[in-house]
Amino acid sequence: MIIPWRFIACAKGFYEPALYSAGRFVTFIGDIDGTEQQKIGEYKYSFPRLKADTVHLWPKRPNVVYVPYYDPFWDPFWPYYYRPYYHRR
C-alpha cells in the first residue's frame, strides 16, 4: 500500500524534473529540519521539511497485465451438475 505523504525534501545538487516526474517512486533518507508553511488551494498547510542525505530514484516498473487462465474443456461441476434428474412418484 502506498500512502501519499506531503513533505518538502531538500538535498544538495540539481535533480532533473523530467526524471523525477509524477508516478515515479523516490526514497529519501535524512533528518527532519522543521516545517514550512505553504498553501494547498485556499488553505495553509504546514509541510515537514526533510534535510535529505540520500536520494534514490527507483527504476520504472513494467505494466503487468494479468490474464486469467480459462480452459473451455474443463468443468469442475461436470459429474454432478449435468446428471439427469428423475422424478420418483
C-alpha positions in Angstrom: 0.0 0.0 0.0 1.3 3.4 -0.9 0.5 6.3 1.3 0.9 9.8 -0.3 2.6 11.9 2.3 3.2 15.6 1.7 6.6 16.9 2.7 9.4 19.0 1.3 12.7 17.3 0.7 15.8 19.5 0.5 19.0 17.9 -1.0 22.3 19.2 -2.4 22.7 19.4 -6.2 20.3 19.5 -9.1 17.7 16.9 -9.8 16.2 16.8 -13.3 12.4 17.4 -13.2 11.9 15.2 -16.2 13.3 12.2 -14.3 11.6 12.9 -11.0 8.1 13.2 -12.5 4.7 12.1 -11.3 4.3 8.4 -10.9 7.9 7.6 -10.1 9.0 6.2 -6.7 11.6 8.0 -4.7 13.2 7.2 -1.4 14.7 9.9 0.8 16.9 9.3 3.9 17.7 12.2 6.2 16.6 14.3 9.2 13.5 16.4 9.8 14.5 20.0 9.8 11.5 21.9 10.9 8.3 22.9 9.0 7.4 25.2 6.2 4.1 26.9 5.6 2.6 26.7 2.1 -0.9 26.9 0.5 -2.9 24.0 -0.9 -5.8 25.6 -2.7 -7.1 28.2 -0.2 -5.8 26.6 3.0 -2.4 27.0 4.6 -0.6 23.7 5.3 2.4 23.0 7.5 4.8 20.8 5.5 7.6 18.9 7.3 11.0 19.8 5.8 13.4 16.9 5.3 17.1 17.5 5.0 17.8 14.6 2.7 21.3 13.0 2.8 20.4 10.2 0.3 18.0 10.3 -2.6 17.2 7.1 -4.5 15.1 7.1 -7.7 13.7 3.6 -8.3 13.5 2.2 -11.8 10.2 2.3 -13.7 8.1 -0.7 -13.1 6.7 -2.6 -16.2 3.0 -2.8 -16.6 1.9 -6.3 -15.9 -1.4 -7.5 -17.3 -2.9 -10.5 -15.6 -4.8 -12.8 -18.0 -6.8 -15.4 -16.1 -6.5 -19.0 -17.5 -9.6 -20.4 -19.0 -10.0 -23.9 -20.3 -13.3 -24.4 -22.1 -13.0 -28.2 -21.9 -12.6 -28.5 -18.1 -15.7 -28.1 -15.9 -15.3 -28.7 -12.2 -19.1 -29.5 -11.8 -19.3 -32.0 -14.7 -20.3 -35.2 -12.9 -22.8 -33.6 -10.6 -24.3 -30.6 -12.3 -25.2 -32.4 -15.6 -26.8 -35.5 -14.1 -30.3 -36.1 -15.3 -32.9 -35.6 -12.7 -35.5 -38.4 -12.5 -38.6 -37.7 -10.6 -39.9 -40.5 -8.4 -43.6 -41.0 -7.7 
